[in-house]
Amino acid sequence: MNTLYEADFYAWTQEQAKLLRAQQWELVDVANLIEEIETLGRQERRELVNRLGVLLGHLLKWQYQPDLQGSSWQATIREQRRKIKRLLEQNPSLSSYLEEALQEGYEDGLDLAVRETNLPYETFPEDCPYQLEQALSDEFMLNE
């Protein structure tokens, strides 16, 4: 079974699903199945951080380059808020990780803002200037 896992991951997943459905527990590749399930959980956390990073980067751009505000930035902010909320609805236990994810996401968002605005790092706050509720609020910054 381990050979199939390494040689053809998709075939391995289909075989594992078949074995689980048939309740053939003794044939299930438990070690690799555990690893893949843990990886799935990490992917959800990583997606949350990534989406927060994009959101926070665009909020910084919106705030620090008001003359360049446009519908593209607005759409990105709206889209990331919507997708973060959807991710949290589908994975409520991620809510306990939100504050940490906000800080991690801010690091990425800061890099995005610097890269896309050509403003120096010193222009922006070292720590995230937005509360979680603000960052996720449909009203915050776009309707002010």
C-alpha positions in Angstrom: 0.0 0.0 0.0 2.8 2.4 0.8 4.2 1.9 -2.7 0.9 3.0 -4.2 0.9 6.1 -1.9 4.2 7.2 -3.2 3.7 6.1 -6.9 0.1 7.3 -7.5 -1.5 9.5 -4.8 -4.8 9.7 -6.5 -5.1 6.0 -6.9 -4.1 5.6 -3.3 -6.9 8.0 -2.2 -9.5 6.1 -4.2 -8.3 2.7 -2.8 -8.4 4.1 0.8 -11.9 5.4 0.3 -13.0 2.0 -1.1 -11.5 0.2 1.9 -13.1 2.6 4.4 -16.5 2.2 2.7 -16.1 -1.6 2.9 -14.9 -1.3 6.5 -11.9 -3.3 5.6 -10.0 -1.7 8.5 -7.0 -4.1 8.5 -6.1 -3.1 4.9 -6.3 0.7 5.4 -3.0 2.5 5.2 -3.4 4.1 8.6 -0.1 5.9 8.9 -0.4 7.8 5.6 -4.1 8.4 6.1 -3.4 10.1 9.4 -0.7 12.2 7.8 -3.1 13.3 5.0 -5.9 14.2 7.4 -3.5 16.3 9.4 -2.3 18.0 6.2 -5.9 18.8 5.2 -6.3 20.6 8.5 -3.1 22.6 8.0 -4.3 23.5 4.5 -7.5 25.1 6.0 -5.4 27.2 8.4 -3.0 28.2 5.6 -5.9 29.2 3.4 -7.2 31.5 6.3 -3.8 33.1 6.7 -3.4 33.6 2.9 -6.8 35.2 2.5 -6.2 37.4 5.5 -2.9 38.4 4.0 -4.5 39.5 0.7 -7.3 41.3 2.5 -4.9 43.2 4.9 -2.5 44.0 2.0 -5.4 45.6 0.1 -6.7 47.4 3.1 -3.3 48.9 3.6 -3.1 49.9 -0.1 -6.7 51.4 0.2 -5.7 53.4 3.3 -2.2 54.5 2.3 -2.9 55.3 -1.4 -6.3 56.8 -1.4 -5.7 58.5 -4.8 -5.3 55.1 -6.4 -8.4 53.5 -4.9 -10.4 51.7 -7.5 -12.9 49.1 -8.2 -10.3 46.3 -8.5 -9.0 46.9 -5.0 -12.6 47.2 -3.7 -13.6 43.9 -5.4 -10.5 42.1 -3.9 -11.4 43.4 -0.4 -15.0 42.3 -0.8 -14.0 38.9 -2.2 -11.5 38.1 0.5 -14.0 39.1 3.2 -16.6 36.9 1.7 -14.3 33.9 1.3 -12.9 34.3 4.8 -16.5 34.3 6.2 -17.4 31.3 4.1 -14.2 29.4 5.2 -15.1 30.1 8.9 -18.7 29.0 8.3 -17.4 25.7 6.9 -14.7 25.3 9.5 -16.0 26.9 12.8 -13.1 25.6 14.8 -10.8 27.9 12.9 -12.3 30.8 14.8 -10.1 30.0 17.8 -7.1 30.6 15.5 -8.3 33.9 14.1 -6.2 36.3 16.2 -3.0 34.4 15.4 -3.9 34.1 11.7 -4.5 37.9 11.6 -1.0 38.5 12.8 0.5 36.0 10.4 -1.6 37.3 7.6 -0.5 40.9 8.4 3.1 40.0 7.8 2.2 38.7 4.3 -0.2 41.7 3.7 2.5 44.1 4.6 4.8 42.5 2.0 2.0 42.7 -0.6 1.4 46.4 0.2 5.1 47.3 -0.1 5.5 45.3 -3.3 2.5 46.8 -5.0 2.7 50.4 -3.8 6.5 50.8 -3.9 6.2 52.6 -0.5 8.8 51.7 2.1 8.1 49.4 5.0 8.5 52.3 7.3 5.3 53.9 5.8 3.1 51.1 7.3 2.6 50.1 11.0 4.8 47.4 12.2 1.8 45.6 13.8 -1.6 45.1 12.2 -3.6 48.4 12.7 -6.9 46.7 12.2 -9.0 44.8 14.7 -10.3 41.5 13.4 -13.9 42.8 13.5 -12.9 45.8 11.4 -10.9 43.8 8.8 -13.9 41.4 8.3 -16.6 44.1 8.4 -18.2 44.9 5.0 -18.6 48.4 6.2 -15.1 49.1 7.4 -13.1 51.4 5.2 -15.0 50.9 1.9 -18.0 52.9 3.0 -16.4 55.6 5.1 
